[in-house]
Amino acid sequence: MEELKAKEIRKMSKEDLMKKYNEMKEELMRERGISAMGGAPPSPGKIESLKRQIARIETVLRETGR
C-alpha cells in the first residue's frame, strides 16, 4: 500500500475518503490482532504507516468540515 500524501487526500471526494478511512481502520485492526497474538507482522513499519495515514485523513476531514 502506498503512502497517501495530504495533497492526494484533499483531492478525494468525501465518499472516497470515508471508504479509504474504513479500509485502513480495518487493516490496522488486523495488523494489531496479529501482533497481539504473538505473531510477527509481515511488515513491522506497517502499523505506524497506517496510523499516520489515518491521522492525515482525519485531519483533512476536520479541516474541510466534510
mmJSON file of the N, C-alpha and C atoms, coordinates in Angstrom:
{"data_MODEL":{"atom_site":{
"group_PDB":["ATOM","ATOM","ATOM","ATOM","ATOM","ATOM","ATOM","ATOM","ATOM","ATOM","ATOM","ATOM","ATOM","ATOM","ATOM","ATOM","ATOM","ATOM","ATOM","ATOM","ATOM","ATOM","ATOM","ATOM","ATOM","ATOM","ATOM","ATOM","ATOM","ATOM","ATOM","ATOM","ATOM","ATOM","ATOM","ATOM","ATOM","ATOM","ATOM","ATOM","ATOM","ATOM","ATOM","ATOM","ATOM","ATOM","ATOM","ATOM","ATOM","ATOM","ATOM","ATOM","ATOM","ATOM","ATOM","ATOM","ATOM","ATOM","ATOM","ATOM","ATOM","ATOM","ATOM","ATOM","ATOM","ATOM","ATOM","ATOM","ATOM","ATOM","ATOM","ATOM","ATOM","ATOM","ATOM","ATOM","ATOM","ATOM","ATOM","ATOM","ATOM","ATOM","ATOM","ATOM","ATOM","ATOM","ATOM","ATOM","ATOM","ATOM","ATOM","ATOM","ATOM","ATOM","ATOM","ATOM","ATOM","ATOM","ATOM","ATOM","ATOM","ATOM","ATOM","ATOM","ATOM","ATOM","ATOM","ATOM","ATOM","ATOM","ATOM","ATOM","ATOM","ATOM","ATOM","ATOM","ATOM","ATOM","ATOM","ATOM","ATOM","ATOM","ATOM","ATOM","ATOM","ATOM","ATOM","ATOM","ATOM","ATOM","ATOM","ATOM","ATOM","ATOM","ATOM","ATOM","ATOM","ATOM","ATOM","ATOM","ATOM","ATOM","ATOM","ATOM","ATOM","ATOM","ATOM","ATOM","ATOM","ATOM","ATOM","ATOM","ATOM","ATOM","ATOM","ATOM","ATOM","ATOM","ATOM","ATOM","ATOM","ATOM","ATOM","ATOM","ATOM","ATOM","ATOM","ATOM","ATOM","ATOM","ATOM","ATOM","ATOM","ATOM","ATOM","ATOM","ATOM","ATOM","ATOM","ATOM","ATOM","ATOM","ATOM","ATOM","ATOM","ATOM","ATOM","ATOM","ATOM","ATOM","ATOM","ATOM","ATOM","ATOM","ATOM","ATOM","ATOM","ATOM"],
"id":[1,2,3,4,5,6,7,8,9,10,11,12,13,14,15,16,17,18,19,20,21,22,23,24,25,26,27,28,29,30,31,32,33,34,35,36,37,38,39,40,41,42,43,44,45,46,47,48,49,50,51,52,53,54,55,56,57,58,59,60,61,62,63,64,65,66,67,68,69,70,71,72,73,74,75,76,77,78,79,80,81,82,83,84,85,86,87,88,89,90,91,92,93,94,95,96,97,98,99,100,101,102,103,104,105,106,107,108,109,110,111,112,113,114,115,116,117,118,119,120,121,122,123,124,125,126,127,128,129,130,131,132,133,134,135,136,137,138,139,140,141,142,143,144,145,146,147,148,149,150,151,152,153,154,155,156,157,158,159,160,161,162,163,164,165,166,167,168,169,170,171,172,173,174,175,176,177,178,179,180,181,182,183,184,185,186,187,188,189,190,191,192,193,194,195,196,197,198],
"type_symbol":["N","C","C","N","C","C","N","C","C","N","C","C","N","C","C","N","C","C","N","C","C","N","C","C","N","C","C","N","C","C","N","C","C","N","C","C","N","C","C","N","C","C","N","C","C","N","C","C","N","C","C","N","C","C","N","C","C","N","C","C","N","C","C","N","C","C","N","C","C","N","C","C","N","C","C","N","C","C","N","C","C","N","C","C","N","C","C","N","C","C","N","C","C","N","C","C","N","C","C","N","C","C","N","C","C","N","C","C","N","C","C","N","C","C","N","C","C","N","C","C","N","C","C","N","C","C","N","C","C","N","C","C","N","C","C","N","C","C","N","C","C","N","C","C","N","C","C","N","C","C","N","C","C","N","C","C","N","C","C","N","C","C","N","C","C","N","C","C","N","C","C","N","C","C","N","C","C","N","C","C","N","C","C","N","C","C","N","C","C","N","C","C","N","C","C","N","C","C"],
"label_atom_id":["N","CA","C","N","CA","C","N","CA","C","N","CA","C","N","CA","C","N","CA","C","N","CA","C","N","CA","C","N","CA","C","N","CA","C","N","CA","C","N","CA","C","N","CA","C","N","CA","C","N","CA","C","N","CA","C","N","CA","C","N","CA","C","N","CA","C","N","CA","C","N","CA","C","N","CA","C","N","CA","C","N","CA","C","N","CA","C","N","CA","C","N","CA","C","N","CA","C","N","CA","C","N","CA","C","N","CA","C","N","CA","C","N","CA","C","N","CA","C","N","CA","C","N","CA","C","N","CA","C","N","CA","C","N","CA","C","N","CA","C","N","CA","C","N","CA","C","N","CA","C","N","CA","C","N","CA","C","N","CA","C","N","CA","C","N","CA","C","N","CA","C","N","CA","C","N","CA","C","N","CA","C","N","CA","C","N","CA","C","N","CA","C","N","CA","C","N","CA","C","N","CA","C","N","CA","C","N","CA","C","N","CA","C","N","CA","C","N","CA","C","N","CA","C","N","CA","C","N","CA","C"],
"label_alt_id":[null,null,null,null,null,null,null,null,null,null,null,null,null,null,null,null,null,null,null,null,null,null,null,null,null,null,null,null,null,null,null,null,null,null,null,null,null,null,null,null,null,null,null,null,null,null,null,null,null,null,null,null,null,null,null,null,null,null,null,null,null,null,null,null,null,null,null,null,null,null,null,null,null,null,null,null,null,null,null,null,null,null,null,null,null,null,null,null,null,null,null,null,null,null,null,null,null,null,null,null,null,null,null,null,null,null,null,null,null,null,null,null,null,null,null,null,null,null,null,null,null,null,null,null,null,null,null,null,null,null,null,null,null,null,null,null,null,null,null,null,null,null,null,null,null,null,null,null,null,null,null,null,null,null,null,null,null,null,null,null,null,null,null,null,null,null,null,null,null,null,null,null,null,null,null,null,null,null,null,null,null,null,null,null,null,null,null,null,null,null,null,null,null,null,null,null,null,null],
"label_comp_id":["MET","MET","MET","GLU","GLU","GLU","GLU","GLU","GLU","LEU","LEU","LEU","LYS","LYS","LYS","ALA","ALA","ALA","LYS","LYS","LYS","GLU","GLU","GLU","ILE","ILE","ILE","ARG","ARG","ARG","LYS","LYS","LYS","MET","MET","MET","SER","SER","SER","LYS","LYS","LYS","GLU","GLU","GLU","ASP","ASP","ASP","LEU","LEU","LEU","MET","MET","MET","LYS","LYS","LYS","LYS","LYS","LYS","TYR","TYR","TYR","ASN","ASN","ASN","GLU","GLU","GLU","MET","MET","MET","LYS","LYS","LYS","GLU","GLU","GLU","GLU","GLU","GLU","LEU","LEU","LEU","MET","MET","MET","ARG","ARG","ARG","GLU","GLU","GLU","ARG","ARG","ARG","GLY","GLY","GLY","ILE","ILE","ILE","SER","SER","SER","ALA","ALA","ALA","MET","MET","MET","GLY","GLY","GLY","GLY","GLY","GLY","ALA","ALA","ALA","PRO","PRO","PRO","PRO","PRO","PRO","SER","SER","SER","PRO","PRO","PRO","GLY","GLY","GLY","LYS","LYS","LYS","ILE","ILE","ILE","GLU","GLU","GLU","SER","SER","SER","LEU","LEU","LEU","LYS","LYS","LYS","ARG","ARG","ARG","GLN","GLN","GLN","ILE","ILE","ILE","ALA","ALA","ALA","ARG","ARG","ARG","ILE","ILE","ILE","GLU","GLU","GLU","THR","THR","THR","VAL","VAL","VAL","LEU","LEU","LEU","ARG","ARG","ARG","GLU","GLU","GLU","THR","THR","THR","GLY","GLY","GLY","ARG","ARG","ARG"],
"label_asym_id":["A","A","A","A","A","A","A","A","A","A","A","A","A","A","A","A","A","A","A","A","A","A","A","A","A","A","A","A","A","A","A","A","A","A","A","A","A","A","A","A","A","A","A","A","A","A","A","A","A","A","A","A","A","A","A","A","A","A","A","A","A","A","A","A","A","A","A","A","A","A","A","A","A","A","A","A","A","A","A","A","A","A","A","A","A","A","A","A","A","A","A","A","A","A","A","A","A","A","A","A","A","A","A","A","A","A","A","A","A","A","A","A","A","A","A","A","A","A","A","A","A","A","A","A","A","A","A","A","A","A","A","A","A","A","A","A","A","A","A","A","A","A","A","A","A","A","A","A","A","A","A","A","A","A","A","A","A","A","A","A","A","A","A","A","A","A","A","A","A","A","A","A","A","A","A","A","A","A","A","A","A","A","A","A","A","A","A","A","A","A","A","A","A","A","A","A","A","A"],
"label_entity_id":["1","1","1","1","1","1","1","1","1","1","1","1","1","1","1","1","1","1","1","1","1","1","1","1","1","1","1","1","1","1","1","1","1","1","1","1","1","1","1","1","1","1","1","1","1","1","1","1","1","1","1","1","1","1","1","1","1","1","1","1","1","1","1","1","1","1","1","1","1","1","1","1","1","1","1","1","1","1","1","1","1","1","1","1","1","1","1","1","1","1","1","1","1","1","1","1","1","1","1","1","1","1","1","1","1","1","1","1","1","1","1","1","1","1","1","1","1","1","1","1","1","1","1","1","1","1","1","1","1","1","1","1","1","1","1","1","1","1","1","1","1","1","1","1","1","1","1","1","1","1","1","1","1","1","1","1","1","1","1","1","1","1","1","1","1","1","1","1","1","1","1","1","1","1","1","1","1","1","1","1","1","1","1","1","1","1","1","1","1","1","1","1","1","1","1","1","1","1"],
"label_seq_id":[1,1,1,2,2,2,3,3,3,4,4,4,5,5,5,6,6,6,7,7,7,8,8,8,9,9,9,10,10,10,11,11,11,12,12,12,13,13,13,14,14,14,15,15,15,16,16,16,17,17,17,18,18,18,19,19,19,20,20,20,21,21,21,22,22,22,23,23,23,24,24,24,25,25,25,26,26,26,27,27,27,28,28,28,29,29,29,30,30,30,31,31,31,32,32,32,33,33,33,34,34,34,35,35,35,36,36,36,37,37,37,38,38,38,39,39,39,40,40,40,41,41,41,42,42,42,43,43,43,44,44,44,45,45,45,46,46,46,47,47,47,48,48,48,49,49,49,50,50,50,51,51,51,52,52,52,53,53,53,54,54,54,55,55,55,56,56,56,57,57,57,58,58,58,59,59,59,60,60,60,61,61,61,62,62,62,63,63,63,64,64,64,65,65,65,66,66,66],
"pdbx_PDB_ins_code":[null,null,null,null,null,null,null,null,null,null,null,null,null,null,null,null,null,null,null,null,null,null,null,null,null,null,null,null,null,null,null,null,null,null,null,null,null,null,null,null,null,null,null,null,null,null,null,null,null,null,null,null,null,null,null,null,null,null,null,null,null,null,null,null,null,null,null,null,null,null,null,null,null,null,null,null,null,null,null,null,null,null,null,null,null,null,null,null,null,null,null,null,null,null,null,null,null,null,null,null,null,null,null,null,null,null,null,null,null,null,null,null,null,null,null,null,null,null,null,null,null,null,null,null,null,null,null,null,null,null,null,null,null,null,null,null,null,null,null,null,null,null,null,null,null,null,null,null,null,null,null,null,null,null,null,null,null,null,null,null,null,null,null,null,null,null,null,null,null,null,null,null,null,null,null,null,null,null,null,null,null,null,null,null,null,null,null,null,null,null,null,null,null,null,null,null,null,null],
"Cartn_x":[0.837,0.0,0.888,0.591,1.399,0.93,1.84,1.523,0.678,-0.383,-1.203,-0.641,-0.457,0.016,-1.198,-1.003,-2.101,-2.708,-1.876,-2.381,-3.358,-2.982,-3.827,-5.141,-5.05,-6.235,-7.203,-6.682,-7.551,-8.293,-7.747,-8.383,-9.518,-9.561,-10.551,-11.913,-12.969,-14.315,-14.558,-15.609,-15.903,-16.172,-16.9,-17.219,-15.948,-15.036,-13.774,-12.94,-12.945,-12.191,-12.716,-14.024,-14.612,-14.361,-14.431,-14.167,-12.717,-11.786,-10.368,-10.1,-10.74,-10.587,-11.023,-12.192,-12.699,-11.803,-11.307,-10.4,-9.134,-8.598,-7.36,-7.585,-8.722,-9.031,-9.139,-9.78,-9.908,-8.539,-7.72,-6.391,-5.536,-5.66,-4.93,-5.373,-6.67,-7.174,-6.592,-6.544,-5.973,-4.507,-3.745,-2.316,-2.1,-2.893,-2.762,-3.157,-4.144,-4.567,-3.463,-2.81,-1.694,-0.588,-0.298,0.756,0.389,-0.869,-1.311,-1.287,-1.485,-1.491,-0.077,0.907,2.286,2.973,2.242,2.855,3.567,4.611,5.334,4.623,4.316,3.675,4.619,4.079,4.936,5.781,5.257,5.985,5.904,6.982,6.935,6.529,6.85,6.518,5.116,4.39,3.06,2.069,2.143,1.205,1.401,2.631,2.906,2.472,2.717,2.318,0.803,0.083,-1.385,-1.893,-1.314,-1.728,-1.507,-0.391,-0.069,-1.061,-1.381,-2.309,-3.721,-4.141,-5.458,-5.517,-4.448,-4.395,-4.47,-3.814,-3.872,-5.299,-5.985,-7.362,-8.243,-8.096,-8.895,-8.632,-7.382,-7.032,-7.686,-7.622,-8.223,-9.738,-10.352,-11.799,-12.161,-11.378,-11.639,-11.433,-10.383,-10.082,-11.19,-11.675,-12.656,-14.079,-14.259,-15.59,-16.531,-15.966,-16.788,-17.486],
"Cartn_y":[-1.167,0.0,1.237,2.157,3.37,4.386,5.237,6.299,7.356,7.777,8.859,10.18,11.097,12.422,13.314,14.374,15.285,15.894,16.194,16.748,15.783,14.514,13.49,13.343,13.393,13.228,14.375,15.586,16.76,16.714,16.027,15.93,14.898,14.018,12.946,13.463,12.803,13.163,12.592,13.064,12.619,11.115,10.612,9.185,8.348,8.798,8.076,8.124,9.295,9.438,8.499,8.454,7.604,6.124,5.755,4.368,3.994,4.866,4.621,4.584,5.489,5.56,4.243,3.744,2.486,1.303,1.278,0.204,0.202,1.383,1.476,1.101,1.502,1.152,-0.369,-1.036,-2.492,-3.162,-2.646,-3.216,-3.029,-1.874,-1.624,-2.605,-2.876,-3.847,-5.23,-5.631,-6.937,-7.014,-5.975,-5.963,-6.002,-5.252,-5.257,-6.609,-7.246,-8.569,-9.594,-9.556,-10.475,-10.242,-8.968,-8.613,-9.027,-8.852,-9.18,-10.68,-11.475,-12.928,-13.486,-12.613,-13.07,-13.283,-13.111,-13.278,-12.008,-12.18,-11.014,-10.494,-9.217,-8.688,-8.808,-9.05,-9.215,-7.973,-6.817,-5.581,-4.765,-4.683,-4.024,-2.556,-1.849,-0.432,-0.164,-1.213,-1.045,-0.427,-0.815,-0.288,1.221,1.655,3.091,3.847,3.266,3.9,4.048,3.005,3.067,4.126,4.18,5.175,6.589,6.803,8.113,8.507,7.55,7.839,8.098,7.347,7.562,8.964,9.373,10.709,11.786,11.558,12.529,12.687,11.558,11.616,12.343,12.021,12.683,14.185,14.585,16.0,16.716,16.127,16.75,16.839,15.789,15.825,16.938,17.108,18.156,19.54,19.692,20.988,21.426,20.485,20.825,20.8,20.233,20.183,19.245,18.235,17.294,16.317],
"Cartn_z":[0.0,0.0,0.0,-0.892,-0.964,0.067,0.456,1.408,0.709,1.349,0.828,1.327,0.433,0.798,1.038,1.789,2.118,0.856,-0.14,-1.41,-2.064,-2.101,-2.718,-1.95,-0.631,0.208,-0.012,-0.135,-0.33,-1.655,-2.654,-3.967,-3.992,-2.991,-2.972,-2.509,-2.977,-2.533,-1.141,-0.49,0.875,0.901,-0.098,-0.144,-0.265,-1.141,-1.309,-0.025,0.624,1.869,2.94,3.089,4.116,3.815,2.547,2.156,2.487,2.114,2.374,3.884,4.62,6.076,6.717,6.323,6.885,6.525,5.293,4.881,5.738,5.96,6.739,8.2,8.771,10.152,10.3,9.33,9.369,9.24,8.343,8.145,9.407,10.053,11.29,12.376,12.456,13.434,13.182,11.904,11.558,11.972,11.633,11.956,13.461,14.201,15.661,16.236,15.63,16.076,15.905,14.766,14.501,15.521,15.763,16.703,18.132,18.52,19.878,20.142,19.103,19.269,19.303,19.238,19.359,18.035,16.95,15.64,15.232,14.46,13.965,12.715,12.662,11.462,10.274,9.09,7.914,7.631,7.94,7.736,9.024,9.788,11.089,11.044,10.001,9.904,9.422,9.101,8.517,9.505,10.763,11.759,11.904,12.019,12.147,10.902,9.742,8.492,8.41,8.796,8.788,9.755,10.945,11.932,11.399,10.734,10.167,9.08,8.196,7.104,7.618,8.631,9.232,9.833,10.501,11.1,10.021,8.895,7.794,7.287,7.098,6.612,7.615,8.901,9.931,9.952,9.769,9.76,8.594,7.408,6.229,6.389,6.919,7.15,8.128,9.168,10.154,9.547,8.742,8.113,7.162,6.37,5.345,5.89,7.058,7.642,6.9,6.259,5.479,6.359],
"occupancy":[1.0,1.0,1.0,1.0,1.0,1.0,1.0,1.0,1.0,1.0,1.0,1.0,1.0,1.0,1.0,1.0,1.0,1.0,1.0,1.0,1.0,1.0,1.0,1.0,1.0,1.0,1.0,1.0,1.0,1.0,1.0,1.0,1.0,1.0,1.0,1.0,1.0,1.0,1.0,1.0,1.0,1.0,1.0,1.0,1.0,1.0,1.0,1.0,1.0,1.0,1.0,1.0,1.0,1.0,1.0,1.0,1.0,1.0,1.0,1.0,1.0,1.0,1.0,1.0,1.0,1.0,1.0,1.0,1.0,1.0,1.0,1.0,1.0,1.0,1.0,1.0,1.0,1.0,1.0,1.0,1.0,1.0,1.0,1.0,1.0,1.0,1.0,1.0,1.0,1.0,1.0,1.0,1.0,1.0,1.0,1.0,1.0,1.0,1.0,1.0,1.0,1.0,1.0,1.0,1.0,1.0,1.0,1.0,1.0,1.0,1.0,1.0,1.0,1.0,1.0,1.0,1.0,1.0,1.0,1.0,1.0,1.0,1.0,1.0,1.0,1.0,1.0,1.0,1.0,1.0,1.0,1.0,1.0,1.0,1.0,1.0,1.0,1.0,1.0,1.0,1.0,1.0,1.0,1.0,1.0,1.0,1.0,1.0,1.0,1.0,1.0,1.0,1.0,1.0,1.0,1.0,1.0,1.0,1.0,1.0,1.0,1.0,1.0,1.0,1.0,1.0,1.0,1.0,1.0,1.0,1.0,1.0,1.0,1.0,1.0,1.0,1.0,1.0,1.0,1.0,1.0,1.0,1.0,1.0,1.0,1.0,1.0,1.0,1.0,1.0,1.0,1.0,1.0,1.0,1.0,1.0,1.0,1.0],
"B_iso_or_equiv":[0.0,0.0,0.0,0.0,0.0,0.0,0.0,0.0,0.0,0.0,0.0,0.0,0.0,0.0,0.0,0.0,0.0,0.0,0.0,0.0,0.0,0.0,0.0,0.0,0.0,0.0,0.0,0.0,0.0,0.0,0.0,0.0,0.0,0.0,0.0,0.0,0.0,0.0,0.0,0.0,0.0,0.0,0.0,0.0,0.0,0.0,0.0,0.0,0.0,0.0,0.0,0.0,0.0,0.0,0.0,0.0,0.0,0.0,0.0,0.0,0.0,0.0,0.0,0.0,0.0,0.0,0.0,0.0,0.0,0.0,0.0,0.0,0.0,0.0,0.0,0.0,0.0,0.0,0.0,0.0,0.0,0.0,0.0,0.0,0.0,0.0,0.0,0.0,0.0,0.0,0.0,0.0,0.0,0.0,0.0,0.0,0.0,0.0,0.0,0.0,0.0,0.0,0.0,0.0,0.0,0.0,0.0,0.0,0.0,0.0,0.0,0.0,0.0,0.0,0.0,0.0,0.0,0.0,0.0,0.0,0.0,0.0,0.0,0.0,0.0,0.0,0.0,0.0,0.0,0.0,0.0,0.0,0.0,0.0,0.0,0.0,0.0,0.0,0.0,0.0,0.0,0.0,0.0,0.0,0.0,0.0,0.0,0.0,0.0,0.0,0.0,0.0,0.0,0.0,0.0,0.0,0.0,0.0,0.0,0.0,0.0,0.0,0.0,0.0,0.0,0.0,0.0,0.0,0.0,0.0,0.0,0.0,0.0,0.0,0.0,0.0,0.0,0.0,0.0,0.0,0.0,0.0,0.0,0.0,0.0,0.0,0.0,0.0,0.0,0.0,0.0,0.0,0.0,0.0,0.0,0.0,0.0,0.0],
"pdbx_formal_charge":[null,null,null,null,null,null,null,null,null,null,null,null,null,null,null,null,null,null,null,null,null,null,null,null,null,null,null,null,null,null,null,null,null,null,null,null,null,null,null,null,null,null,null,null,null,null,null,null,null,null,null,null,null,null,null,null,null,null,null,null,null,null,null,null,null,null,null,null,null,null,null,null,null,null,null,null,null,null,null,null,null,null,null,null,null,null,null,null,null,null,null,null,null,null,null,null,null,null,null,null,null,null,null,null,null,null,null,null,null,null,null,null,null,null,null,null,null,null,null,null,null,null,null,null,null,null,null,null,null,null,null,null,null,null,null,null,null,null,null,null,null,null,null,null,null,null,null,null,null,null,null,null,null,null,null,null,null,null,null,null,null,null,null,null,null,null,null,null,null,null,null,null,null,null,null,null,null,null,null,null,null,null,null,null,null,null,null,null,null,null,null,null,null,null,null,null,null,null],
"auth_seq_id":[1,1,1,2,2,2,3,3,3,4,4,4,5,5,5,6,6,6,7,7,7,8,8,8,9,9,9,10,10,10,11,11,11,12,12,12,13,13,13,14,14,14,15,15,15,16,16,16,17,17,17,18,18,18,19,19,19,20,20,20,21,21,21,22,22,22,23,23,23,24,24,24,25,25,25,26,26,26,27,27,27,28,28,28,29,29,29,30,30,30,31,31,31,32,32,32,33,33,33,34,34,34,35,35,35,36,36,36,37,37,37,38,38,38,39,39,39,40,40,40,41,41,41,42,42,42,43,43,43,44,44,44,45,45,45,46,46,46,47,47,47,48,48,48,49,49,49,50,50,50,51,51,51,52,52,52,53,53,53,54,54,54,55,55,55,56,56,56,57,57,57,58,58,58,59,59,59,60,60,60,61,61,61,62,62,62,63,63,63,64,64,64,65,65,65,66,66,66],
"auth_comp_id":["MET","MET","MET","GLU","GLU","GLU","GLU","GLU","GLU","LEU","LEU","LEU","LYS","LYS","LYS","ALA","ALA","ALA","LYS","LYS","LYS","GLU","GLU","GLU","ILE","ILE","ILE","ARG","ARG","ARG","LYS","LYS","LYS","MET","MET","MET","SER","SER","SER","LYS","LYS","LYS","GLU","GLU","GLU","ASP","ASP","ASP","LEU","LEU","LEU","MET","MET","MET","LYS","LYS","LYS","LYS","LYS","LYS","TYR","TYR","TYR","ASN","ASN","ASN","GLU","GLU","GLU","MET","MET","MET","LYS","LYS","LYS","GLU","GLU","GLU","GLU","GLU","GLU","LEU","LEU","LEU","MET","MET","MET","ARG","ARG","ARG","GLU","GLU","GLU","ARG","ARG","ARG","GLY","GLY","GLY","ILE","ILE","ILE","SER","SER","SER","ALA","ALA","ALA","MET","MET","MET","GLY","GLY","GLY","GLY","GLY","GLY","ALA","ALA","ALA","PRO","PRO","PRO","PRO","PRO","PRO","SER","SER","SER","PRO","PRO","PRO","GLY","GLY","GLY","LYS","LYS","LYS","ILE","ILE","ILE","GLU","GLU","GLU","SER","SER","SER","LEU","LEU","LEU","LYS","LYS","LYS","ARG","ARG","ARG","GLN","GLN","GLN","ILE","ILE","ILE","ALA","ALA","ALA","ARG","ARG","ARG","ILE","ILE","ILE","GLU","GLU","GLU","THR","THR","THR","VAL","VAL","VAL","LEU","LEU","LEU","ARG","ARG","ARG","GLU","GLU","GLU","THR","THR","THR","GLY","GLY","GLY","ARG","ARG","ARG"],
"auth_asym_id":["A","A","A","A","A","A","A","A","A","A","A","A","A","A","A","A","A","A","A","A","A","A","A","A","A","A","A","A","A","A","A","A","A","A","A","A","A","A","A","A","A","A","A","A","A","A","A","A","A","A","A","A","A","A","A","A","A","A","A","A","A","A","A","A","A","A","A","A","A","A","A","A","A","A","A","A","A","A","A","A","A","A","A","A","A","A","A","A","A","A","A","A","A","A","A","A","A","A","A","A","A","A","A","A","A","A","A","A","A","A","A","A","A","A","A","A","A","A","A","A","A","A","A","A","A","A","A","A","A","A","A","A","A","A","A","A","A","A","A","A","A","A","A","A","A","A","A","A","A","A","A","A","A","A","A","A","A","A","A","A","A","A","A","A","A","A","A","A","A","A","A","A","A","A","A","A","A","A","A","A","A","A","A","A","A","A","A","A","A","A","A","A","A","A","A","A","A","A"],
"auth_atom_id":["N","CA","C","N","CA","C","N","CA","C","N","CA","C","N","CA","C","N","CA","C","N","CA","C","N","CA","C","N","CA","C","N","CA","C","N","CA","C","N","CA","C","N","CA","C","N","CA","C","N","CA","C","N","CA","C","N","CA","C","N","CA","C","N","CA","C","N","CA","C","N","CA","C","N","CA","C","N","CA","C","N","CA","C","N","CA","C","N","CA","C","N","CA","C","N","CA","C","N","CA","C","N","CA","C","N","CA","C","N","CA","C","N","CA","C","N","CA","C","N","CA","C","N","CA","C","N","CA","C","N","CA","C","N","CA","C","N","CA","C","N","CA","C","N","CA","C","N","CA","C","N","CA","C","N","CA","C","N","CA","C","N","CA","C","N","CA","C","N","CA","C","N","CA","C","N","CA","C","N","CA","C","N","CA","C","N","CA","C","N","CA","C","N","CA","C","N","CA","C","N","CA","C","N","CA","C","N","CA","C","N","CA","C","N","CA","C","N","CA","C","N","CA","C","N","CA","C","N","CA","C"],
"pdbx_PDB_model_num":[1,1,1,1,1,1,1,1,1,1,1,1,1,1,1,1,1,1,1,1,1,1,1,1,1,1,1,1,1,1,1,1,1,1,1,1,1,1,1,1,1,1,1,1,1,1,1,1,1,1,1,1,1,1,1,1,1,1,1,1,1,1,1,1,1,1,1,1,1,1,1,1,1,1,1,1,1,1,1,1,1,1,1,1,1,1,1,1,1,1,1,1,1,1,1,1,1,1,1,1,1,1,1,1,1,1,1,1,1,1,1,1,1,1,1,1,1,1,1,1,1,1,1,1,1,1,1,1,1,1,1,1,1,1,1,1,1,1,1,1,1,1,1,1,1,1,1,1,1,1,1,1,1,1,1,1,1,1,1,1,1,1,1,1,1,1,1,1,1,1,1,1,1,1,1,1,1,1,1,1,1,1,1,1,1,1,1,1,1,1,1,1,1,1,1,1,1,1]
}}}
